[in-house]
Amino acid sequence: PIMSSASRKKILLKVIILGDSGVGKTSLMNQFVNRKFSNQYKATIGADFLTKELMVDDRVVTLQLWDTAGQERFQSLGVAFYRGADACMLVYDVTQPNSFKTLDSWRDEFLIQASPRDPDNFPFVLVGNKIDLENRGVTKKRAAQWAQTKSNMPYFECSAKEAVNVEAAFMQLAKDALAQEAASDDAGASELPPAIQLQGGAGQQGGQQQSGGCSC
């Protein structure tokens, strides 16, 4: 049967935000969702998520943003946390070179755990946060070069504090995830385990694809 445009209207995208502890993952998420910034630093324990609805190319998209505790001991969040992710934001702090160096292992960990169908084209976005601070430790050039070697990953320099580029980075992620979703629809995108789809999003994800996925 032909899918009506109505059934495609609401889309849920699971977005995972990764990076070392203290780089500002929670702040970026809060700035984007609530347009607020707090100087009170409170470590995220385990994992937390917020949702935000936005319009991308005339479609209502709900982003389900998962924020992790950057501490290594929580990396055992493992498969259930990563599974079904539609996009991933990698965050470092431009004043902390170390937080930039660990991006490779965060990215590798993600690809191992989430095991996306097409790892080379998976929607990642690189975010250098805290550009409002003086003591920069990672040059734009260095970050841009790294992003380029990773399938030309989009790269944004942001300030969660001053709301610079935060919206743009999340929008890019949503757009890329949507494009990817459209591309994989033919490959039967309905294999997502409904259990991890909180917010009742399981039905919107694919269900209609069962009948061979042909939209002729």
C-alpha positions as a LaTeX table, in Angstrom:
\begin{tabular}{lrrr}
\hline
Residue & $x$ (\AA) & $y$ (\AA) & $z$ (\AA) \\
\hline
Pro1 & 0.00 & 0.00 & 0.00 \\
Ile2 & 1.11 & 3.55 & $-0.67$ \\
Met3 & 2.20 & 5.28 & 2.50 \\
Ser4 & 0.14 & 8.36 & 3.11 \\
Ser5 & 2.11 & 11.51 & 3.85 \\
Ala6 & 0.34 & 11.65 & 7.21 \\
Ser7 & 1.92 & 8.43 & 8.38 \\
Arg8 & 5.35 & 9.88 & 7.64 \\
Lys9 & 4.72 & 13.16 & 9.43 \\
Lys10 & 5.96 & 12.36 & 12.94 \\
Ile11 & 9.46 & 11.03 & 13.17 \\
Leu12 & 11.44 & 10.11 & 16.25 \\
Leu13 & 15.22 & 10.33 & 16.05 \\
Lys14 & 17.42 & 8.99 & 18.80 \\
Val15 & 20.51 & 11.17 & 19.21 \\
Ile16 & 23.42 & 10.24 & 21.45 \\
Ile17 & 25.78 & 12.88 & 22.81 \\
Leu18 & 29.25 & 11.58 & 23.62 \\
Gly19 & 32.47 & 13.06 & 24.95 \\
Asp20 & 34.57 & 13.33 & 28.08 \\
Ser21 & 33.19 & 14.41 & 31.41 \\
Gly22 & 32.90 & 18.19 & 31.74 \\
Val23 & 33.00 & 19.15 & 28.05 \\
Gly24 & 29.47 & 20.55 & 28.27 \\
Lys25 & 27.23 & 17.81 & 26.87 \\
Thr26 & 24.42 & 18.53 & 29.32 \\
Ser27 & 24.80 & 22.28 & 28.82 \\
Leu28 & 24.53 & 21.95 & 25.04 \\
Met29 & 21.42 & 19.84 & 25.43 \\
Asn30 & 19.82 & 22.21 & 27.93 \\
Gln31 & 20.64 & 25.25 & 25.83 \\
Phe32 & 19.07 & 23.61 & 22.79 \\
Val33 & 15.97 & 22.24 & 24.52 \\
Asn34 & 15.29 & 24.83 & 27.22 \\
Arg35 & 17.35 & 27.81 & 26.03 \\
Lys36 & 18.97 & 27.95 & 29.46 \\
Phe37 & 22.51 & 27.81 & 30.74 \\
Ser38 & 23.61 & 27.16 & 34.30 \\
Asn39 & 27.04 & 27.59 & 35.85 \\
Gln40 & 26.12 & 25.00 & 38.46 \\
Tyr41 & 28.07 & 21.95 & 37.33 \\
Lys42 & 26.34 & 18.74 & 38.23 \\
Ala43 & 27.79 & 15.50 & 36.91 \\
Thr44 & 25.33 & 13.40 & 34.97 \\
Ile45 & 24.99 & 10.00 & 36.55 \\
Gly46 & 24.28 & 7.17 & 34.17 \\
Ala47 & 22.23 & 8.52 & 31.30 \\
Asp48 & 19.58 & 11.11 & 30.91 \\
Phe49 & 17.41 & 12.13 & 28.01 \\
Leu50 & 15.35 & 15.11 & 26.90 \\
Thr51 & 13.11 & 15.43 & 23.88 \\
Lys52 & 12.64 & 18.36 & 21.59 \\
Glu53 & 10.31 & 18.73 & 18.65 \\
Leu54 & 11.46 & 20.70 & 15.64 \\
Met55 & 10.54 & 21.24 & 12.02 \\
Val56 & 12.96 & 19.96 & 9.42 \\
Asp57 & 11.95 & 20.50 & 5.80 \\
Asp58 & 8.23 & 20.66 & 6.62 \\
Arg59 & 8.37 & 17.56 & 8.78 \\
Val60 & 7.80 & 17.35 & 12.50 \\
Val61 & 10.79 & 15.63 & 14.00 \\
Thr62 & 11.15 & 14.66 & 17.65 \\
Leu63 & 14.74 & 14.47 & 18.76 \\
Gln64 & 15.29 & 12.20 & 21.71 \\
Leu65 & 18.62 & 13.42 & 23.09 \\
Trp66 & 20.61 & 11.03 & 25.23 \\
Asp67 & 23.28 & 12.48 & 27.43 \\
Thr68 & 25.91 & 10.26 & 28.98 \\
Ala69 & 28.12 & 10.53 & 31.95 \\
Gly70 & 31.54 & 10.91 & 30.39 \\
Gln71 & 33.26 & 8.83 & 33.05 \\
Glu72 & 34.72 & 5.67 & 31.65 \\
Arg73 & 33.04 & 3.54 & 34.29 \\
Phe74 & 29.71 & 4.31 & 32.67 \\
Gln75 & 30.84 & 3.15 & 29.26 \\
Ser76 & 29.31 & $-0.16$ & 30.27 \\
Leu77 & 25.96 & 1.50 & 29.48 \\
Gly78 & 26.57 & $-0.65$ & 26.51 \\
Val79 & 24.33 & $-1.88$ & 23.85 \\
Ala80 & 20.86 & $-0.90$ & 25.07 \\
Phe81 & 21.96 & 2.70 & 25.43 \\
Tyr82 & 23.49 & 2.93 & 21.95 \\
Arg83 & 21.12 & 0.65 & 20.08 \\
Gly84 & 18.76 & 2.26 & 17.63 \\
Ala85 & 20.69 & 5.53 & 17.60 \\
Asp86 & 19.96 & 7.60 & 14.50 \\
Ala87 & 22.73 & 10.16 & 15.00 \\
Cys88 & 25.63 & 10.94 & 17.30 \\
Met89 & 27.13 & 14.22 & 18.48 \\
Leu90 & 30.79 & 14.09 & 19.53 \\
Val91 & 31.71 & 16.89 & 21.91 \\
Tyr92 & 35.05 & 18.21 & 23.13 \\
Asp93 & 36.10 & 21.32 & 25.01 \\
Val94 & 38.23 & 23.67 & 22.85 \\
Thr95 & 40.31 & 24.56 & 25.93 \\
Gln96 & 41.08 & 20.91 & 26.79 \\
Pro97 & 43.26 & 19.15 & 24.18 \\
Asn98 & 42.80 & 15.88 & 26.03 \\
Ser99 & 39.05 & 15.92 & 25.47 \\
Phe100 & 39.80 & 16.24 & 21.75 \\
Lys101 & 42.25 & 13.33 & 21.74 \\
Thr102 & 39.68 & 10.93 & 23.18 \\
Leu103 & 37.18 & 11.54 & 20.35 \\
Asp104 & 38.58 & 8.66 & 18.32 \\
Ser105 & 37.86 & 6.20 & 21.09 \\
Trp106 & 34.38 & 7.65 & 21.72 \\
Arg107 & 33.61 & 7.30 & 18.02 \\
Asp108 & 35.00 & 3.76 & 17.87 \\
Glu109 & 33.08 & 2.76 & 20.98 \\
Phe110 & 29.89 & 4.12 & 19.45 \\
Leu111 & 30.35 & 2.26 & 16.17 \\
Ile112 & 31.08 & $-0.99$ & 18.02 \\
Gln113 & 28.08 & $-0.71$ & 20.36 \\
Ala114 & 25.51 & 0.79 & 18.00 \\
Ser115 & 26.81 & $-1.19$ & 15.01 \\
Pro116 & 24.97 & 0.95 & 12.44 \\
Arg117 & 24.19 & $-0.64$ & 9.09 \\
Asp118 & 26.33 & 1.83 & 7.16 \\
Pro119 & 29.11 & 3.06 & 9.49 \\
Asp120 & 30.80 & 5.17 & 6.79 \\
Asn121 & 27.71 & 7.30 & 6.26 \\
Phe122 & 26.38 & 7.34 & 9.81 \\
Pro123 & 25.32 & 10.89 & 10.84 \\
Phe124 & 27.93 & 12.25 & 13.23 \\
Val125 & 28.49 & 15.90 & 14.10 \\
Leu126 & 31.61 & 17.24 & 15.78 \\
Val127 & 31.17 & 20.03 & 18.33 \\
Gly128 & 33.97 & 22.08 & 19.86 \\
Asn129 & 32.29 & 23.66 & 22.89 \\
Lys130 & 33.23 & 26.57 & 25.20 \\
Ile131 & 34.50 & 28.99 & 22.55 \\
Asp132 & 33.49 & 31.76 & 24.98 \\
Leu133 & 36.61 & 30.91 & 27.04 \\
Glu134 & 39.98 & 32.53 & 26.40 \\
Asn135 & 42.52 & 29.74 & 26.74 \\
Arg136 & 41.96 & 27.75 & 23.54 \\
Gly137 & 43.92 & 24.51 & 23.38 \\
Val138 & 42.63 & 23.01 & 20.12 \\
Thr139 & 42.86 & 24.99 & 16.89 \\
Lys140 & 40.01 & 25.17 & 14.42 \\
Lys141 & 42.34 & 23.80 & 11.79 \\
Arg142 & 43.21 & 20.71 & 13.79 \\
Ala143 & 39.56 & 19.92 & 14.51 \\
Ala144 & 38.51 & 20.57 & 10.92 \\
Gln145 & 41.24 & 18.24 & 9.64 \\
Trp146 & 40.16 & 15.48 & 12.00 \\
Ala147 & 36.52 & 15.89 & 10.93 \\
Gln148 & 37.54 & 15.74 & 7.30 \\
Thr149 & 39.31 & 12.40 & 7.73 \\
Lys150 & 36.14 & 11.00 & 9.30 \\
Ser151 & 33.93 & 10.95 & 6.19 \\
Asn152 & 33.79 & 14.76 & 6.20 \\
Met153 & 31.97 & 14.96 & 9.50 \\
Pro154 & 30.20 & 18.33 & 9.91 \\
Tyr155 & 32.04 & 20.45 & 12.47 \\
Phe156 & 30.71 & 23.27 & 14.65 \\
Glu157 & 32.38 & 25.55 & 17.16 \\
Cys158 & 29.83 & 26.28 & 19.86 \\
Ser159 & 29.23 & 28.02 & 23.12 \\
Ala160 & 26.47 & 26.46 & 25.19 \\
Lys161 & 26.82 & 29.45 & 27.52 \\
Glu162 & 26.25 & 32.10 & 24.87 \\
Ala163 & 24.06 & 29.96 & 22.62 \\
Val164 & 26.46 & 30.18 & 19.69 \\
Asn165 & 25.90 & 27.60 & 16.95 \\
Val166 & 24.09 & 25.20 & 19.30 \\
Glu167 & 20.87 & 25.22 & 17.29 \\
Ala168 & 22.83 & 24.91 & 14.03 \\
Ala169 & 24.70 & 21.81 & 15.21 \\
Phe170 & 21.54 & 19.98 & 16.30 \\
Met171 & 19.70 & 21.00 & 13.12 \\
Gln172 & 22.54 & 19.61 & 11.01 \\
Leu173 & 22.36 & 16.36 & 12.94 \\
Ala174 & 18.59 & 16.11 & 12.48 \\
Lys175 & 18.85 & 16.82 & 8.74 \\
Asp176 & 21.59 & 14.24 & 8.21 \\
Ala177 & 19.73 & 11.65 & 10.28 \\
Leu178 & 16.56 & 12.23 & 8.23 \\
Ala179 & 18.45 & 11.85 & 4.97 \\
Gln180 & 20.04 & 8.67 & 6.27 \\
Glu181 & 16.67 & 7.36 & 7.42 \\
Ala182 & 15.21 & 7.93 & 3.96 \\
Ala183 & 18.16 & 6.12 & 2.40 \\
Ser184 & 17.82 & 3.10 & 4.68 \\
Asp185 & 14.04 & 2.87 & 4.43 \\
Asp186 & 14.40 & 0.54 & 1.48 \\
Ala187 & 16.68 & $-1.63$ & 3.56 \\
Gly188 & 13.78 & $-2.25$ & 5.94 \\
Ala189 & 14.27 & 0.22 & 8.76 \\
Ser190 & 11.74 & $-1.58$ & 10.91 \\
Glu191 & 14.20 & $-3.80$ & 12.74 \\
Leu192 & 14.53 & $-1.43$ & 15.68 \\
Pro193 & 13.83 & $-3.10$ & 19.00 \\
Pro194 & 10.75 & $-1.28$ & 20.31 \\
Ala195 & 11.90 & $-1.70$ & 23.92 \\
Ile196 & 14.38 & 1.16 & 23.79 \\
Gln197 & 11.91 & 3.48 & 22.06 \\
Leu198 & 10.54 & 5.35 & 25.02 \\
Gln199 & 7.97 & 8.06 & 24.27 \\
Gly200 & 5.91 & 5.54 & 22.30 \\
Gly201 & 7.98 & 6.18 & 19.22 \\
Ala202 & 8.28 & 2.59 & 18.07 \\
Gly203 & 5.32 & 2.65 & 15.73 \\
Gln204 & 6.47 & 5.72 & 13.86 \\
Gln205 & 9.83 & 4.28 & 13.10 \\
Gly206 & 9.06 & 1.78 & 10.41 \\
Gly207 & 6.20 & $-0.65$ & 11.00 \\
Gln208 & 4.76 & 0.14 & 7.59 \\
Gln209 & 7.88 & $-1.23$ & 5.93 \\
Gln210 & 6.98 & $-4.84$ & 6.69 \\
Ser211 & 5.40 & $-5.55$ & 3.33 \\
Gly212 & 8.64 & $-5.63$ & 1.41 \\
Gly213 & 9.29 & $-1.93$ & 1.74 \\
Cys214 & 8.24 & $-1.17$ & $-1.82$ \\
Ser215 & 6.56 & 2.22 & $-2.03$ \\
Cys216 & 5.46 & 1.86 & $-5.64$ \\
\hline
\end{tabular}
